[in-house]
Amino acid sequence: VPLALARRFFQICNTVGAEAVAEAGLTPLEFAAMAYVNSTDGEPDIDQRALAERVGVDRNTTSLLLRSLEAKGLLEQRISDADRRARLIRLTRRGENLFRKLHPEALAAQLQILAFLEPAERDLLLDLLLRVIDEYRHLARPGAGRRKRNSNSHAISNGSHA
């Protein structure tokens, strides 16, 4: 079943990611945010909405994530000159240094997950994952499926009483 396989693969990837950044006191999600806003190959000065979209979480989770990284002195926000409602995000010097230190280890740990596969198999797996994600991008909504549907509200709206 694709859902069960995807969940197990995510658990494996998340565990490996957590172990790679744990010593620095980061979570995999915090490190992912740092990867998106670093100045070398990321997008410094993106806003919270764009970061939420790239990381794949809702705005509330992004807000909590940013507060945590800011409290650790790894990230800073400033109000956009173009849109006073938007906050632009970038890593501090300390954040940049930590990201540069952790990135090679974190990347190597992620690649180790697929190391037992032949190179052609790794490429095929990643290509297939990208194709599935691309095809169903519209379904990748943060928080989707987390809340149970209230069966009582459905029964009441249909005039039946459970």
N, C-alpha and C positions, 0 to 999 in steps of 0.2 A: 504494500500500500504506500503510495508516494508520501502521504502526510507523515506516516510513522517513520519512514526512512529519512525524510527531510528533518524531522525532529531529532532523531538520533545523530545525524550528521551535524546538526547545529550544536547539540550538546557536546560532541567531541571537539568541534572547532572552538566553542566557547570555553571549554575547560583548558585547552591548549593556550588560547589567548589570555585567559585569566592568569595562568601560571607564568606566562612570559612577562606580564606587567605587574604582578603582585608585589614584588620586592620594592617597586617604586610607589606602592600604595594607590595604584590605579585599578579601575575596572576595565574590562575590554571595551565597554561603551565610551568611557572617558578617553581611552587611547584612540578609539575610532574618531571621536570628535577632534582630537589633536591632529590626527592624520589629515583631516579635511581642511584644517585652518593653518597648517604650518606654512612657512614662507618659501620653502624649497620646492615642493611639488604639490602643495595644497592650494587653497583659495583664501588667503588672508583677506580680511575685511568683507566676508560674506555676512549676511544677516541671519538672524535666528531661524527664520522660516526656511531659508535655503539650507542651512545646516540640518534642520530637522528632516527635510526631504532627503538629503544625501545619506544621513545616518539611518534613516528609516524608523524614526520615532515621532511621537506626537509633540506638539509645541510645549505642553506642560513638562514632559520628560526632558525635553531639550533645555528648558528653563532651569530645572533642577540640576541637570548635568553641567550647565554653564556656571551656576552658582558654586557647585562643588569645585570645579577647576579654578574658578576665580579665588575661592577661599584658600586653595593650595598655592596661589601665586603663579599659576601656570597659564592663565588666560586673562585677557582684558577686553572690555567692551567700551565702545564709544558711540555717541549718537551720530548718525549719518548727517552730513551737510545737505544732502539731496532730499532726504525724507526724515524729518525730526522724530517720527514714530519708530524708525528702524534703528537697531543697535548693530554696529559692525563689530565683528569678532576677530581677534587675532591672538596668537600666543605671545606671552611675554618672553623676554630673553631667557629666563629660567625655563619656561615651557619649551622653547625652541631647543635649548641644550638637552633637556630631558628627552624630547622626542628623537633628536638625532642619536642619542645614546641607546634608546630602547628599540628604535625602528629595525635595525639589522637583526637583533635577536627575535623580535616579534615576527618578522617576516620569515626568518629561518624556521621558527617553530610552526608557523602555518604551513609552510612548504613541506615540513617533515610529515604532516598528516598524509600526504599523497606520495611520499617518497618510495613506498613499496611498489607503486605502480610503475609500469614501463613509461618512458617519456611520451610516447604516442597515446597511451591510455590516459595519462594526466591531461594532456591537451584535449583529448576527446571529452573527458568528463567535464572539464571547465567550459569547453565550447557548448556542450549540451546544457549545462546549468545556465549559461548566459542566454542561450536561445529560449529556454523555458521562461526565464525571468523577463526577457524582452517581450515575449509574446503575451505575458499576463501581468505586465507592469501595472495596469489599471486596477488590479486586485491587491496590489501591495500597499495596503492601507494600515498605518500604525494603529494598533489596538483592535483590529478586526478580529472577531472571534473570541475575544477575551471575556466578554460579558455574556451571560446566559440570557436567552430571551425569556421574558416573564410569561409563562404559560397561562397564568390567571388573567392577565390583561387581554390575551388573545381570546380566551374562552368568554370573557365578559363582553368583548366587542362583538362576538358572534351571537350573543343572546343566550348562550348556554352557561350553565353554572356547574362547576366541578365540585 
